[in-house]
């Protein structure tokens, strides 16, 4: 965690899908189904 906190590693490639805040439920369903190669979903305002 110290490496992540100090920005010595770039984890942006782990976010494979992005959803706007108003589609949060869909994002959770997508992640739960593990379809389309999803690793991590980012929910943005």
C-alpha positions in Angstrom: 0.0 0.0 0.0 2.9 2.4 0.6 4.0 2.0 -3.0 0.4 2.9 -4.2 0.1 5.8 -1.8 3.4 7.3 -2.9 2.3 7.1 -6.6 5.3 4.9 -7.5 3.0 2.6 -9.5 0.4 3.4 -12.1 -2.8 1.4 -11.6 -4.9 3.1 -14.3 -4.7 0.1 -16.6 -6.6 -2.0 -14.0 -9.7 0.1 -14.5 -11.2 -1.6 -17.5 -14.6 0.0 -17.5 -16.0 3.4 -16.5 -19.6 4.4 -15.6 -21.2 7.7 -14.7 -22.7 8.0 -11.2 -26.2 7.7 -12.5 -25.4 4.2 -13.9 -24.0 2.8 -10.7 -26.4 -0.1 -10.5 -25.5 -1.2 -14.0 -21.8 -1.0 -13.1 -22.2 -3.3 -10.1 -24.2 -5.8 -12.2 -21.5 -5.7 -14.9 -18.8 -6.3 -12.3 -20.7 -9.1 -10.7 -21.2 -10.9 -14.0 -17.5 -10.7 -14.8 -18.2 -10.3 -18.5 -16.2 -8.4 -21.1 -12.9 -8.8 -19.3 -13.9 -6.5 -16.4 -11.2 -6.2 -13.8 -12.1 -2.9 -12.1 -14.9 -0.4 -12.7 -14.6 3.3 -12.0 -17.7 5.3 -11.2 -17.4 9.0 -12.0 -19.5 12.0 -11.1 
